Amino acid sequence: MNKKIGLFWLRDDFRLSKNKGLIEATTNHDQVVVFYLYKKESYKNQEAQKWWLSKSLSNFKKRLNNLNINLEIIETNSFKIFFDKLIKKKDFSIYWNKVYEPNYLKFDEYLLRAMKNKNIYSRRFKGNTLNEINEIKKNDGTPFKVFTPFWRAAEKFYIEKIPLKEKIIKKCKKKINYFKNCIDSEKILPKKKWFKKFEKIWFPDDEIALKELQNFIKERITNYSEGRNFPNIIGTSKLSPYIKFGQLHVETIWDECIKKKLKTNGKSKFLAEIGWREFNHSLINYFPHMLNNNYSKKFDKFPWEKNSNFLNAWKKGLTGYPIVDAGMRELFSTGWMHNRVRMIVGSFLVKHLLINWKEGEKYFRNCLLDYSPASNVAGWQWVAGSGADAAPYFRIFNPILQGEKFDNEGLYVKKWVPELKNLSKKFIHRPWEFDNEKFKLGRDYPYPIVRHEEARLKALNAFKKI
């Protein structure tokens, strides 16, 4: 056993199992301290996630206490300044897991060099992916730009790996404090109290995450292929926030799915969603320009329009298109939105309103509990047509038909847009065709802010310009 203190830098890995860095720290040291660096600036535009982060820290702290491990939160403006100061102490070894974003991976390299120069033992481990990013390439050594061949190669590569024997976290001899001026997890909560609703829906904890996964596999995965398209039923897994914060490792998801010998399409469809996550992480690391700009350069010439009235109506769920409005209100109330509806509201913003996908990406970043740069940016660029393996720009979702197809009885709309709850199935997705004294368009519910056919033609003409 190493006499030095083992430090584990906690990032997106709020779990006790499949947490390689933390397991290694407790294997090598009698005394381990877990620390989280809270960079206020990074969370400036991620208000919903401040709630999830705060709760994750307080729940994980309790779990670690049982193992005699302290979790300390340090507020800092800069990882570099923090570590440059820490290095002077030299009485520790340090461990962490990778976060697969270009800036994090670049900083890792800096940190490993800096520790080596000071003779401080440091190790970083694989993070929350099935494969390392650089492991999956085409035969010619270039990155994949299309999902299907990528996932075929990635899945095969993962299946053929020889699994390592899983170690477990050891209980430490005694709990110690290491850092000064730590903050409490409460301090991270957003100032606006809008997250109060989240507390009735979510519990950010790794044990709960595993239960949610097992329930999903038992009850819903068989029909996942079909069920995931209908927002009025619980047909999806709703695991995305747990995956983002690492309460659930994707290898655990894989293992649990494989354990159930299911012969249904649902399982492979669900695992392919993990595949998309892997693909998106590969893309942002090989093509980092796409995190802030169009992946496809020809979209740099696209004639986007600036219209703050339209943008605000979209954010508030007051566009006059019921399925769009329901999705936007679900997002604000729950910190989550059904995947099919994400595509519908995204397409509406970009193609009906001709507003740059970056505006949608920014709003989602602020409201989504499952926000991750890779999935959010890739998802928005997929909808806009500017991404890798994206939907073609001229494929424009008709929000009326999408509503009628995937929320046929209007139950989803009625839940989130209660002002329409008395409309029949015939009018629920076309309230402008309903004429009745009790319900008046413009008074009880807005007129559509654009007309579908006109907006569609305008979008197609804009696309012709590039």
Secondary structure, 3 states (H helix, E strand, C coil): CECCEEEEEECCCCCCCCCHHHHHHHHHECCEEEEEEECHHHHCCCHHHHHHHHHHHHHHHHHHHCCCCEEEEEECCCHHHHHHHHCCCCCEEEEEECCCCHHHHHHHHHHHHHHHHCCCCEEEECCCCCCCHHHCCCCCCCCCCCHHHHHHHHHHHHHHCCCCCCCCCCCCCCCCCCCCCCECHHHHCCCCHHHHHHHHCCCCCHHHHHHHHHHHHHHCHHHHHHHCCCCCCCCCCCCHHHHHCCCCCHHHHHHHHHHCCCCCHHHHHHHHHHHHHHHHHHHHHHCHHHHCCCCCHHHHHCCCCCCHHHHHHHHHCCCCCHHHHHHHHHHHHHCCCCHHHHHHHHHHHHHHCCCCHHHHHHHHHHHCCCCCHHHHHHHHHHHHCCCCCCCCCCCCCCHHHHHHHHCCCCHHHHHHCHHHCCCCCCCCCCHHHCCECCECECCCECCCCCCHHHHHHHHHHHHHCC
